[in-house]
Amino acid sequence: MYKIEDMLDKPVLFEQLAEEAVELAHASLKYARALRGENPIRMTDDEAFSKITEEYTDVIQCARILGIGTDEEQIIAKNQRWIKSMLEKVEGRY
């Protein structure tokens, strides 16, 4: 059975990951526009969200091929910092 990682070298795979990440960012911005309704897009909210799912799937596929995983401890720590920052903003600390 053929494997993508055996057919393409690492720089190409990282370029593909970057391209898919940019496409995910673009899809997310489009969805935000759809939700706000201030600057309409030419798709429904559901279509825009579906595009996010498609692009996120592409990013995950590239990451898996490259052996990139997630760090659950890092996710927990970042969530805690994010919540702390939001609470500080609400409390007027910055």
N, C-alpha and C positions, 0 to 999 in steps of 0.2 A: 504494500500500500504506500502511496506517495504521501509525503508530509511537506507542508509549505516551508517549514524551517530547514528542510533539506534542499529545497529548490531555490531559496533566496538567502542572501547573506544578511548578517545582523544589521548593517547600516540601512539596507533597503527596508527591513522589517521595522526599524525604529522610525524611518521616514513615513512608513505607512501608519504607524501608531500616531505620530504627530498629525498627519493629515486627518485621520479619523477623529482625533481629539478636537481639532479645529472645527470639523463638521458638527460635532456634538455641541460645541460652544455656539456655533451659528444657529443650530436648531433650538437651543435653549433660549437664545435671544429672540428668535421668531416667536416662540411660545409665550414669552413674557409680553411681547407686543400684542399678541392675540388676547392675552388675559386683560391687559390694560385697555385695549380698544382705542387708544389714542392715535396710533399709526397703523391702520389696518393692514393685514396680510391677505394673500390670496389663497387661504385655506381655512378650514374650520379649526376650532380649538382641538378637536379630536385628531384631525389630520396632523396638526402641528405637534401634538404630544406623541403621536405614533412615530413621527420623524425622530424625536428624541430617543425613543426606544430603539429604533433602527440604528442610529448612530452610536448609542451607548453599547449596543450589542457588538458593533464593529470594533469599538475600543476594547471591549472585554476579549473579543476573539484575538486581536493583535497582542494584548497583554498575556494571554494564555500561551500563545505561540512563543512569546519571548520569555516565558517563565516568570512573569511578574505577578505577584500575588498581593494580598492586602494584609495589613498589620492591624489586627483588632485592637491591640493596646493603644496604638497611635490614634485610631478612630475614637476610642473612648476619651483619650486625653484631649484631642481636638474638640470634641463635643463639649467637654467641660470648659475649655477656654472660650468657646463660642458663647455658651450660656453665660459665663461670667461677664464677657464683654457686653452682651445684651442687657444684663441686669445692671451693670455699671452705667450704661447709657440711660436706662430708664430712671435710675437713681440720680442722674445728673453729674456723674463723676468725670465725664469727658464730653 
